[in-house]
Amino acid sequence: MMRRGQTAIEYLFMLMAVLFLVLIAFRTISNSMQSLNTAVNNYVDTVRKQLLENV
């Protein structure tokens, strides 16, 4: 009985570790997408200003 309980606890710790890694990956991707979005918006604004100055 003790071994089955120990195995269940080990399984829960592994599941918790996997969920934690998924959370870190999701957060990293989310931050990267925000940075990319900001960079693209800044680039579009710069190009738009340049086009309006040249018209």
Secondary structure, 3 states (H helix, E strand, C coil): CHHHHHHHHHHHHHHHHHHHHHHHHHHHHHHHHHHHHHHHHHHHHHHHHHHHHHC
